[in-house]
Amino acid sequence: MNASSHPSVSETLAVLERLRATLREFCAREARLNRDCSAESAKLRQQFEQASAELEAQVSAELAQGQAAFAAEKQKLDLAHERRKSHIHRAYQQFKQRRRWPAQVRDPA
């Protein structure tokens, strides 16, 4: 077949058959690639969800641990504050009694 002549019917049918075969191959490859992509996406989604759940559990555990440590430290500091407050109150009461005592001794009226 050259540029000035038309292809024969058999040549045209052969070209069409090759075109159909090539098209079938492309369609099959596209379907295979779509399946592979879907499978990979599903696998990655499942890995992401698992990692997300593990991270959420870890964060929850660390948060609970942090809250427990905070509560324990707060209780310790509250107790120290109450002791200090009580000590200051007792010292103030003793100071008031001492301040009045010399006046009572000097002025027994």
TORKOLMAR-352317 format. One record per residue: residue number from 0; residue in three letters; x negated, y, z of N, C-alpha, C, O in turn. Coordinates in Angstrom, 3 decimals. Example, Ala and Ser with C-alpha at 12.3 -4.5 7.8 and 13.67 -1.06 7.14 Angstrom:
+------+-------+----------+----------+----------+----------+----------+----------+----------+----------+----------+----------+----------+----------+
: tike : setor :      n.X :      n.Y :      n.Z :     ca.X :     ca.Y :     ca.Z :      c.X :      c.Y :      c.Z :      o.X :      o.Y :      o.Z :
+------+-------+----------+----------+----------+----------+----------+----------+----------+----------+----------+----------+----------+----------+
:    0 :   ALA :  -13.190 :   -5.690 :    7.800 :  -12.300 :   -4.500 :    7.800 :  -13.200 :   -3.300 :    7.800 :  -14.236 :   -3.319 :    8.465 :
:    1 :   SER :  -12.850 :   -2.250 :    7.080 :  -13.670 :   -1.060 :    7.140 :  -12.900 :    0.030 :    7.870 :  -13.409 :    1.138 :    8.039 :
+------+-------+----------+----------+----------+----------+----------+----------+----------+----------+----------+----------+----------+----------+
***
This chain:
+------+-------+----------+----------+----------+----------+----------+----------+----------+----------+----------+----------+----------+----------+
: tike : setor :      n.X :      n.Y :      n.Z :     ca.X :     ca.Y :     ca.Z :      c.X :      c.Y :      c.Z :      o.X :      o.Y :      o.Z :
+------+-------+----------+----------+----------+----------+----------+----------+----------+----------+----------+----------+----------+----------+
:    0 :   MET :   -0.841 :   -1.169 :    0.000 :    0.000 :    0.000 :    0.000 :   -0.890 :    1.238 :    0.000 :   -1.808 :    1.340 :    0.814 :
:    1 :   ASN :   -0.633 :    2.157 :   -0.886 :   -1.382 :    3.401 :   -0.926 :   -0.431 :    4.576 :   -0.702 :    0.770 :    4.373 :   -0.519 :
:    2 :   ALA :   -0.943 :    5.773 :   -0.715 :   -0.157 :    6.951 :   -0.367 :    0.948 :    7.255 :   -1.373 :    1.970 :    7.828 :   -0.998 :
:    3 :   SER :    0.772 :    6.891 :   -2.624 :    1.773 :    7.241 :   -3.631 :    2.831 :    6.164 :   -3.806 :    3.878 :    6.432 :   -4.395 :
:    4 :   SER :    2.592 :    4.967 :   -3.319 :    3.583 :    3.905 :   -3.504 :    4.385 :    3.685 :   -2.232 :    3.918 :    3.985 :   -1.133 :
:    5 :   HIS :    5.564 :    3.171 :   -2.385 :    6.426 :    2.865 :   -1.245 :    6.121 :    1.450 :   -0.781 :    5.803 :    0.580 :   -1.593 :
:    6 :   PRO :    6.218 :    1.217 :    0.537 :    5.948 :   -0.139 :    1.019 :    7.052 :   -1.086 :    0.572 :    8.196 :   -0.693 :    0.345 :
:    7 :   SER :    6.670 :   -2.321 :    0.460 :    7.661 :   -3.326 :    0.074 :    8.575 :   -3.613 :    1.251 :    8.288 :   -3.217 :    2.381 :
:    8 :   VAL :    9.664 :   -4.296 :    0.987 :   10.633 :   -4.635 :    2.025 :    9.968 :   -5.499 :    3.089 :   10.171 :   -5.284 :    4.284 :
:    9 :   SER :    9.186 :   -6.458 :    2.665 :    8.525 :   -7.343 :    3.626 :    7.519 :   -6.576 :    4.481 :    7.391 :   -6.846 :    5.675 :
:   10 :   GLU :    6.814 :   -5.634 :    3.890 :    5.870 :   -4.811 :    4.672 :    6.632 :   -3.941 :    5.671 :    6.223 :   -3.810 :    6.825 :
:   11 :   THR :    7.729 :   -3.356 :    5.228 :    8.545 :   -2.513 :    6.107 :    9.094 :   -3.332 :    7.263 :    9.094 :   -2.875 :    8.406 :
:   12 :   LEU :    9.561 :   -4.540 :    6.972 :   10.084 :   -5.410 :    8.039 :    8.975 :   -5.815 :    9.005 :    9.202 :   -5.908 :   10.211 :
:   13 :   ALA :    7.782 :   -6.054 :    8.478 :    6.652 :   -6.410 :    9.346 :    6.287 :   -5.242 :   10.265 :    6.024 :   -5.442 :   11.451 :
:   14 :   VAL :    6.272 :   -4.043 :    9.726 :    5.976 :   -2.847 :   10.532 :    7.059 :   -2.657 :   11.585 :    6.758 :   -2.357 :   12.740 :
:   15 :   LEU :    8.314 :   -2.829 :   11.193 :    9.415 :   -2.707 :   12.158 :    9.312 :   -3.759 :   13.260 :    9.564 :   -3.463 :   14.428 :
:   16 :   GLU :    8.945 :   -4.978 :   12.894 :    8.801 :   -6.048 :   13.894 :    7.662 :   -5.736 :   14.858 :    7.782 :   -5.965 :   16.062 :
:   17 :   ARG :    6.550 :   -5.211 :   14.324 :    5.432 :   -4.816 :   15.211 :    5.868 :   -3.674 :   16.136 :    5.513 :   -3.647 :   17.315 :
:   18 :   LEU :    6.625 :   -2.751 :   15.595 :    7.136 :   -1.637 :   16.405 :    8.061 :   -2.145 :   17.512 :    7.973 :   -1.699 :   18.656 :
:   19 :   ARG :    8.949 :   -3.083 :   17.163 :    9.841 :   -3.674 :   18.173 :    9.031 :   -4.409 :   19.245 :    9.316 :   -4.286 :   20.436 :
:   20 :   ALA :    8.030 :   -5.168 :   18.820 :    7.193 :   -5.916 :   19.769 :    6.459 :   -4.954 :   20.701 :    6.378 :   -5.174 :   21.910 :
:   21 :   THR :    5.931 :   -3.892 :   20.117 :    5.229 :   -2.877 :   20.928 :    6.200 :   -2.220 :   21.899 :    5.857 :   -2.004 :   23.062 :
:   22 :   LEU :    7.386 :   -1.905 :   21.448 :    8.401 :   -1.300 :   22.300 :    8.798 :   -2.251 :   23.434 :    8.946 :   -1.815 :   24.575 :
:   23 :   ARG :    8.974 :   -3.543 :   23.137 :    9.283 :   -4.528 :   24.187 :    8.157 :   -4.597 :   25.223 :    8.405 :   -4.665 :   26.427 :
:   24 :   GLU :    6.914 :   -4.578 :   24.727 :    5.759 :   -4.617 :   25.646 :    5.766 :   -3.396 :   26.567 :    5.551 :   -3.515 :   27.773 :
:   25 :   PHE :    6.018 :   -2.215 :   25.980 :    6.067 :   -1.001 :   26.796 :    7.204 :   -1.058 :   27.810 :    7.026 :   -0.671 :   28.965 :
:   26 :   CYS :    8.360 :   -1.533 :   27.390 :    9.504 :   -1.645 :   28.311 :    9.203 :   -2.629 :   29.436 :    9.520 :   -2.374 :   30.598 :
:   27 :   ALA :    8.589 :   -3.754 :   29.081 :    8.243 :   -4.744 :   30.105 :    7.207 :   -4.168 :   31.071 :    7.295 :   -4.364 :   32.284 :
:   28 :   ARG :    6.227 :   -3.458 :   30.517 :    5.196 :   -2.864 :   31.378 :    5.814 :   -1.791 :   32.272 :    5.474 :   -1.697 :   33.452 :
:   29 :   GLU :    6.718 :   -0.985 :   31.721 :    7.378 :    0.039 :   32.527 :    8.165 :   -0.604 :   33.672 :    8.106 :   -0.139 :   34.810 :
:   30 :   ALA :    8.894 :   -1.665 :   33.368 :    9.666 :   -2.353 :   34.402 :    8.737 :   -2.918 :   35.475 :    9.029 :   -2.827 :   36.667 :
:   31 :   ARG :    7.620 :   -3.500 :   35.047 :    6.650 :   -4.054 :   35.996 :    6.054 :   -2.944 :   36.869 :    5.926 :   -3.099 :   38.083 :
:   32 :   LEU :    5.694 :   -1.828 :   36.237 :    5.153 :   -0.700 :   37.002 :    6.182 :   -0.134 :   37.975 :    5.834 :    0.227 :   39.099 :
:   33 :   ASN :    7.430 :   -0.053 :   37.561 :    8.493 :    0.429 :   38.457 :    8.669 :   -0.504 :   39.652 :    8.819 :   -0.049 :   40.786 :
:   34 :   ARG :    8.649 :   -1.826 :   39.389 :    8.758 :   -2.792 :   40.500 :    7.572 :   -2.652 :   41.441 :    7.734 :   -2.632 :   42.661 :
:   35 :   ASP :    6.368 :   -2.555 :   40.859 :    5.170 :   -2.416 :   41.695 :    5.225 :   -1.129 :   42.518 :    4.876 :   -1.119 :   43.698 :
:   36 :   CYS :    5.665 :   -0.054 :   41.883 :    5.766 :    1.229 :   42.592 :    6.801 :    1.144 :   43.715 :    6.567 :    1.639 :   44.817 :
:   37 :   SER :    7.926 :    0.528 :   43.437 :    8.968 :    0.378 :   44.466 :    8.474 :   -0.477 :   45.617 :    8.722 :   -0.161 :   46.781 :
:   38 :   ALA :    7.779 :   -1.555 :   45.301 :    7.250 :   -2.433 :   46.351 :    6.211 :   -1.691 :   47.191 :    6.212 :   -1.791 :   48.418 :
:   39 :   GLU :    5.336 :   -0.956 :   46.532 :    4.308 :   -0.194 :   47.261 :    4.950 :    0.895 :   48.117 :    4.533 :    1.123 :   49.253 :
:   40 :   SER :    5.964 :    1.563 :   47.573 :    6.674 :    2.594 :   48.338 :    7.343 :    1.997 :   49.571 :    7.281 :    2.572 :   50.658 :
:   41 :   ALA :    7.977 :    0.854 :   49.400 :    8.637 :    0.193 :   50.533 :    7.614 :   -0.210 :   51.586 :    7.844 :   -0.052 :   52.785 :
:   42 :   LYS :    6.484 :   -0.732 :   51.123 :    5.422 :   -1.141 :   52.049 :    4.888 :    0.072 :   52.809 :    4.719 :    0.016 :   54.027 :
:   43 :   LEU :    4.622 :    1.166 :   52.098 :    4.116 :    2.375 :   52.751 :    5.148 :    2.975 :   53.698 :    4.793 :    3.459 :   54.773 :
:   44 :   ARG :    6.421 :    2.948 :   53.310 :    7.482 :    3.462 :   54.181 :    7.542 :    2.654 :   55.471 :    7.675 :    3.218 :   56.557 :
:   45 :   GLN :    7.445 :    1.328 :   55.351 :    7.490 :    0.462 :   56.530 :    6.263 :    0.722 :   57.423 :    6.392 :    0.763 :   58.647 :
:   46 :   GLN :    5.085 :    0.894 :   56.826 :    3.881 :    1.195 :   57.608 :    4.028 :    2.537 :   58.311 :    3.651 :    2.678 :   59.474 :
:   47 :   PHE :    4.575 :    3.518 :   57.607 :    4.780 :    4.838 :   58.201 :    5.742 :    4.757 :   59.381 :    5.481 :    5.326 :   60.440 :
:   48 :   GLU :    6.848 :    4.052 :   59.197 :    7.828 :    3.937 :   60.278 :    7.249 :    3.211 :   61.483 :    7.524 :    3.575 :   62.627 :
:   49 :   GLN :    6.441 :    2.177 :   61.224 :    5.816 :    1.445 :   62.325 :    4.819 :    2.344 :   63.051 :    4.808 :    2.397 :   64.281 :
:   50 :   ALA :    3.979 :    3.052 :   62.287 :    3.008 :    3.957 :   62.913 :    3.713 :    5.067 :   63.675 :    3.274 :    5.463 :   64.754 :
:   51 :   SER :    4.804 :    5.568 :   63.113 :    5.570 :    6.619 :   63.771 :    6.165 :    6.121 :   65.089 :    6.132 :    6.827 :   66.096 :
:   52 :   ALA :    6.704 :    4.913 :   65.077 :    7.281 :    4.335 :   66.301 :    6.195 :    4.107 :   67.348 :    6.408 :    4.372 :   68.531 :
:   53 :   GLU :    5.034 :    3.619 :   66.922 :    3.936 :    3.393 :   67.864 :    3.470 :    4.714 :   68.462 :    3.228 :    4.808 :   69.665 :
:   54 :   LEU :    3.346 :    5.732 :   67.618 :    2.910 :    7.040 :   68.100 :    3.941 :    7.634 :   69.056 :    3.584 :    8.226 :   70.075 :
:   55 :   GLU :    5.199 :    7.477 :   68.728 :    6.251 :    7.991 :   69.606 :    6.213 :    7.292 :   70.967 :    6.377 :    7.939 :   72.002 :
:   56 :   ALA :    5.999 :    5.982 :   70.967 :    5.903 :    5.240 :   72.224 :    4.688 :    5.700 :   73.024 :    4.764 :    5.857 :   74.243 :
:   57 :   GLN :    3.576 :    5.914 :   72.340 :    2.358 :    6.361 :   73.014 :    2.556 :    7.755 :   73.611 :    2.156 :    8.012 :   74.746 :
:   58 :   VAL :    3.170 :    8.645 :   72.846 :    3.414 :   10.001 :   73.337 :    4.367 :    9.965 :   74.530 :    4.169 :   10.689 :   75.506 :
:   59 :   SER :    5.390 :    9.131 :   74.454 :    6.334 :    9.021 :   75.577 :    5.635 :    8.512 :   76.833 :    5.872 :    9.011 :   77.933 :
:   60 :   ALA :    4.771 :    7.511 :   76.655 :    4.042 :    6.971 :   77.803 :    3.105 :    8.018 :   78.393 :    3.024 :    8.167 :   79.613 :
:   61 :   GLU :    2.395 :    8.743 :   77.526 :    1.487 :    9.780 :   78.020 :    2.249 :   10.911 :   78.687 :    1.790 :   11.464 :   79.686 :
:   62 :   LEU :    3.406 :   11.259 :   78.145 :    4.221 :   12.300 :   78.750 :    4.707 :   11.868 :   80.130 :    4.653 :   12.648 :   81.081 :
:   63 :   ALA :    5.176 :   10.640 :   80.241 :    5.629 :   10.130 :   81.539 :    4.480 :   10.115 :   82.539 :    4.648 :   10.470 :   83.705 :
:   64 :   GLN :    3.320 :    9.701 :   82.066 :    2.141 :    9.673 :   82.947 :    1.769 :   11.097 :   83.378 :    1.448 :   11.333 :   84.543 :
:   65 :   GLY :    1.815 :   12.029 :   82.443 :    1.506 :   13.420 :   82.768 :    2.513 :   14.011 :   83.733 :    2.144 :   14.748 :   84.647 :
:   66 :   GLN :    3.787 :   13.691 :   83.537 :    4.812 :   14.203 :   84.441 :    4.646 :   13.615 :   85.844 :    4.840 :   14.312 :   86.840 :
:   67 :   ALA :    4.288 :   12.340 :   85.918 :    4.065 :   11.714 :   87.226 :    2.863 :   12.348 :   87.922 :    2.901 :   12.612 :   89.124 :
:   68 :   ALA :    1.788 :   12.591 :   87.153 :    0.596 :   13.229 :   87.738 :    0.929 :   14.646 :   88.190 :    0.482 :   15.085 :   89.249 :
:   69 :   PHE :    1.709 :   15.357 :   87.391 :    2.115 :   16.710 :   87.757 :    2.934 :   16.705 :   89.044 :    2.707 :   17.521 :   89.938 :
:   70 :   ALA :    3.891 :   15.775 :   89.131 :    4.745 :   15.702 :   90.322 :    3.912 :   15.378 :   91.564 :    4.135 :   15.947 :   92.633 :
:   71 :   ALA :    2.955 :   14.463 :   91.420 :    2.107 :   14.106 :   92.560 :    1.248 :   15.293 :   92.985 :    1.114 :   15.566 :   94.178 :
:   72 :   GLU :    0.670 :   15.993 :   92.025 :   -0.172 :   17.152 :   92.346 :    0.669 :   18.276 :   92.949 :    0.226 :   18.953 :   93.876 :
:   73 :   LYS :    1.878 :   18.477 :   92.427 :    2.766 :   19.507 :   92.971 :    3.140 :   19.172 :   94.413 :    3.155 :   20.046 :   95.279 :
:   74 :   GLN :    3.439 :   17.911 :   94.656 :    3.784 :   17.507 :   96.019 :    2.596 :   17.747 :   96.959 :    2.768 :   18.229 :   98.079 :
:   75 :   LYS :    1.416 :   17.413 :   96.499 :    0.205 :   17.620 :   97.306 :   -0.003 :   19.106 :   97.596 :   -0.316 :   19.484 :   98.725 :
:   76 :   LEU :    0.170 :   19.939 :   96.586 :   -0.008 :   21.380 :   96.780 :    1.099 :   21.968 :   97.648 :    0.839 :   22.854 :   98.461 :
:   77 :   ASP :    2.323 :   21.490 :   97.486 :    3.419 :   21.957 :   98.340 :    3.157 :   21.603 :   99.803 :    3.405 :   22.413 :  100.697 :
:   78 :   LEU :    2.660 :   20.406 :  100.041 :    2.338 :   19.987 :  101.405 :    1.228 :   20.860 :  101.987 :    1.312 :   21.287 :  103.139 :
:   79 :   ALA :    0.194 :   21.125 :  101.197 :   -0.899 :   21.988 :  101.663 :   -0.380 :   23.395 :  101.936 :   -0.795 :   24.032 :  102.903 :
:   80 :   HIS :    0.527 :   23.884 :  101.086 :    1.100 :   25.212 :  101.284 :    1.914 :   25.253 :  102.572 :    1.810 :   26.207 :  103.342 :
:   81 :   GLU :    2.717 :   24.231 :  102.806 :    3.522 :   24.191 :  104.034 :    2.628 :   24.124 :  105.279 :    2.908 :   24.783 :  106.280 :
:   82 :   ARG :    1.566 :   23.338 :  105.216 :    0.634 :   23.269 :  106.353 :   -0.001 :   24.631 :  106.613 :   -0.091 :   25.079 :  107.756 :
:   83 :   ARG :   -0.440 :   25.280 :  105.539 :   -1.076 :   26.596 :  105.679 :   -0.080 :   27.599 :  106.233 :   -0.414 :   28.397 :  107.109 :
:   84 :   LYS :    1.139 :   27.559 :  105.724 :    2.178 :   28.480 :  106.197 :    2.462 :   28.244 :  107.686 :    2.614 :   29.191 :  108.458 :
:   85 :   SER :    2.529 :   26.979 :  108.069 :    2.769 :   26.641 :  109.467 :    1.610 :   27.105 :  110.353 :    1.817 :   27.628 :  111.448 :
:   86 :   HIS :    0.398 :   26.905 :  109.861 :   -0.797 :   27.334 :  110.613 :   -0.787 :   28.858 :  110.787 :   -1.074 :   29.358 :  111.875 :
:   87 :   ILE :   -0.465 :   29.579 :  109.742 :   -0.418 :   31.043 :  109.819 :    0.687 :   31.476 :  110.772 :    0.498 :   32.408 :  111.555 :
:   88 :   HIS :    1.826 :   30.819 :  110.716 :    2.929 :   31.174 :  111.608 :    2.543 :   30.944 :  113.074 :    2.810 :   31.787 :  113.930 :
:   89 :   ARG :    1.910 :   29.791 :  113.356 :    1.471 :   29.520 :  114.741 :    0.439 :   30.557 :  115.193 :    0.501 :   31.038 :  116.325 :
:   90 :   ALA :   -0.488 :   30.896 :  114.334 :   -1.506 :   31.892 :  114.688 :   -0.860 :   33.248 :  114.955 :   -1.261 :   33.956 :  115.879 :
:   91 :   TYR :    0.123 :   33.607 :  114.162 :    0.808 :   34.877 :  114.361 :    1.569 :   34.873 :  115.684 :    1.545 :   35.863 :  116.415 :
:   92 :   GLN :    2.243 :   33.768 :  115.994 :    2.971 :   33.681 :  117.265 :    2.012 :   33.780 :  118.453 :    2.306 :   34.447 :  119.445 :
:   93 :   GLN :    0.866 :   33.114 :  118.340 :   -0.128 :   33.191 :  119.415 :   -0.662 :   34.613 :  119.554 :   -0.876 :   35.096 :  120.666 :
:   94 :   PHE :   -0.875 :   35.276 :  118.425 :   -1.346 :   36.656 :  118.453 :   -0.325 :   37.553 :  119.157 :   -0.698 :   38.392 :  119.977 :
:   95 :   LYS :    0.957 :   37.379 :  118.839 :    1.999 :   38.183 :  119.475 :    2.036 :   37.933 :  120.979 :    2.208 :   38.873 :  121.755 :
:   96 :   GLN :    1.873 :   36.664 :  121.404 :    1.901 :   36.356 :  122.826 :    0.690 :   36.961 :  123.531 :    0.826 :   37.499 :  124.630 :
:   97 :   ARG :   -0.461 :   36.884 :  122.932 :   -1.669 :   37.447 :  123.536 :   -1.580 :   38.970 :  123.644 :   -2.057 :   39.562 :  124.612 :
:   98 :   ARG :   -0.975 :   39.584 :  122.656 :   -0.854 :   41.035 :  122.666 :    0.068 :   41.484 :  123.794 :   -0.173 :   42.528 :  124.399 :
:   99 :   ARG :    1.102 :   40.732 :  124.084 :    2.026 :   41.086 :  125.165 :    1.471 :   40.709 :  126.529 :    1.781 :   41.376 :  127.517 :
:  100 :   TRP :    0.682 :   39.688 :  126.611 :    0.222 :   39.171 :  127.907 :   -0.550 :   40.208 :  128.716 :   -0.215 :   40.392 :  129.886 :
:  101 :   PRO :   -1.540 :   40.887 :  128.193 :   -2.243 :   41.887 :  129.020 :   -1.317 :   42.993 :  129.505 :   -1.521 :   43.506 :  130.605 :
:  102 :   ALA :   -0.328 :   43.372 :  128.746 :    0.604 :   44.404 :  129.175 :    1.461 :   43.911 :  130.328 :    1.777 :   44.681 :  131.235 :
:  103 :   GLN :    1.837 :   42.656 :  130.311 :    2.645 :   42.095 :  131.379 :    1.815 :   41.972 :  132.649 :    2.343 :   42.173 :  133.743 :
:  104 :   VAL :    0.547 :   41.651 :  132.536 :   -0.311 :   41.515 :  133.708 :   -0.550 :   42.879 :  134.348 :   -0.543 :   42.983 :  135.574 :
:  105 :   ARG :   -0.757 :   43.911 :  133.564 :   -1.032 :   45.250 :  134.086 :    0.225 :   45.918 :  134.632 :    0.152 :   46.681 :  135.596 :
:  106 :   ASP :    1.353 :   45.644 :  134.038 :    2.579 :   46.303 :  134.420 :    3.586 :   45.261 :  134.886 :    4.456 :   44.869 :  134.108 :
:  107 :   PRO :    3.495 :   44.796 :  136.146 :    4.347 :   43.731 :  136.607 :    5.784 :   44.188 :  136.870 :    6.591 :   43.362 :  137.298 :
:  108 :   ALA :    6.128 :   45.370 :  136.654 :    7.423 :   45.932 :  136.969 :    8.478 :   45.040 :  136.485 :    9.661 :   45.334 :  136.653 :
+------+-------+----------+----------+----------+----------+----------+----------+----------+----------+----------+----------+----------+----------+
***
